[in-house]
Amino acid sequence: MKMRLTGFGILVLCAIGSAPVAHAQTRVNADAATIADFTKRVNDYAAFEKKLDATIKEPSSDSRPEEFLDHQRALAKLIQKSRIGAKPGDLCPKPMRAVVRRLIASVFHAAGGVEVKKSILDENPGNMVLTINSEYPDNAPFATVPPQILQGLPKLPDVLEYRFIGKRLLLIDSHARVVVDIVERVFP
């Protein structure tokens, strides 16, 4: 028996065959918009931090180490005061948190992913209690973020860094050592 397709039948078969492609394209477009929004948020934060930093006298290059620490702490206080109502998701909203989790899961499930996860956990300073606007403790180590993960995450302005604490990914103001956002449960 020969099957004869009408124009509508061909259209349905094309639509069925291209559904995964269309879905993937929709996700790529949504992720691109999410990442663009995140990039704008972190760049806005960097500009905000730069304005605050400009209001504090910068130590000279030959200043004592205490003067640099005083400057860092003064900047931290200004950030904390200016962001008094800050909450998780202000810089990394829910759609971006989903992108981050998918990226990290893809790294962990790829070849060598077990070793990447192990390296994070080996350096991880544990489950410290940190909140938005809290200062990162001076005596706590900074766990590095492996290059396999950094390659997939959006590049941050110089004033911000990604760091793992327990199963959380933090955005930290590296100049003031202040936690500016937290992404919970990033490990699959």
HELIX and SHEET records of a PDB file:
HELIX    1   1 GLY A    7  ALA A   54  1                                  48    
HELIX    2   2 PRO A   65  SER A   82  1                                  18    
HELIX    3   3 LYS A   94  HIS A  109  1                                  16    
HELIX    4   4 GLY A  113  GLU A  123  1                                  11    
HELIX    5   5 PRO A  147  LEU A  150  1                                   4    
SHEET    1   A 3 LEU A 160  ILE A 165  0                                        
SHEET    2   A 3 ARG A 168  ASP A 173 -1                                        
SHEET    3   A 3 VAL A 178  VAL A 183 -1                                        
END                                                                             
